[in-house]
Amino acid sequence: MDAFSKDMLRFGTLQGFACFTMYLRGREELLLTVRNHAVASEGEATDAGGSMLFSAAQAAVPPSPARICSPDTNGKPPASPAGKEHIAQEDHCVFLIGAYQRYKSPFVWLRSGKLDTYVGVDFDVPMKLKSTQDWANTKSRVWDVVAELVALTVQPRPRNPFAVNFQQIELMHPLNAYLGTAAMLNLLREIVGGRQHPSDVFVLQDMQRLVAMHFEALAPALACSSFRLPHLPPAREI
């Protein structure tokens, strides 16, 4: 569980994904907010203001029967009971990913939202996911869990669960954009390097654009006062 928790800490701090946002709550909890509908009628995903998030080529896979997810009746309750939380997100589903050391396995609980592919009614009973079942042997990574939740939630299902919201990155402060694109590139490289999946081609396309944005942000980042090197006195002659 220690490796899963460390991955969660790295992954949970990233910003700029089109289908979901993340919020870390300590070392053992990650709140994942996933859009129910990330694809507009024109075939392009948009944000609330109508700006494109990812291209139509990445938008959705061909229609297929929705996989139904059931509750894991043998699972454990979360450390944060649903009754003590008030999370409301319109047109989104919020999930709690728990990496509790005492459980020796990650679990996921639906926290709010309407999920047609889930038949559970008790928010304190975890979901039965492929990525968390038999975790002791499969050792799925936290991004495998997120990819499965995106596939269950977003309709139509996107080709690339890790599609990048480039507009959000363009609006970042130059220093944040420079550091953020580096962190995202490092993580996406690890994702595609550890598996073979049809979505990898779209992840690599996004990585190419992120590389360009990373170097475009370098000069403005260096110009920021907070990023300047301290002034050093001239060297003394011996």
C-alpha positions, 0 to 999 in steps of 0.5 A: 500500500505504501507504493500506491499511497506515494503514487496517489500523492504524485498523481493527486497534485496534478492539474489540467485533465479534461475529464476529471479533477483531484483533491488530496486529503492527506496521504490516504484519501483522494477525492476524484470528481469526474464529469458525467458528459465530457463530449459536446454534441459537435463531437468535441469536449468542452468546459462550462464556457464552451471552450474545447478541451480535447479533439473530436478524434479523442472524444469517444469510442464506438458505442458499446454495452455499458458495464454495470458495476456492483457494490463490494459487499466484502469491502471495508467502510471509509474513514470518512463516512458519507453521512458526515460529508456534504459533497454536491456536484451537478453533472459530476460524480465524486469518488473517494479513493482510499489507500488506508494502510490498515486495509492492505488494499485500495477501495473506492466509494461513490460520494455523490452524483448519479451513476447509471452504471452503478447499482449500489445505494449505500455510499459507505460500501465500496464499489467492486472495480476490476482495478481494485479486486484482487489488488494484492496480486494485480497491484494496479496503480492509482491511474488504473483506478481513475481510468476505470472510473472515467470509463464508468462515468463519462458518456460517451466513453472517451478514447483517452481518460487522461486527455489534457485540458490545454486551455487550463494550462494556457491560463496558468501563470508561466511558472506554474505552467512550466512546472505543471507540464513537466510533472504531467509529462513525467506522469504520462510517460510512466502511464504509457510506459507501464502498459499497452492500451489503445488509448496510448496513441492519444496520450502520446499526441497530448504529450507532444503538445505538452512538450511544446508548451513546456518549452514555450513557458520556459522564457516567461518562467525565467522572467518571473521575479520568484524564479530569478537566481540570487545576485552574487557578489563578484569573485574576489581576486586572490 
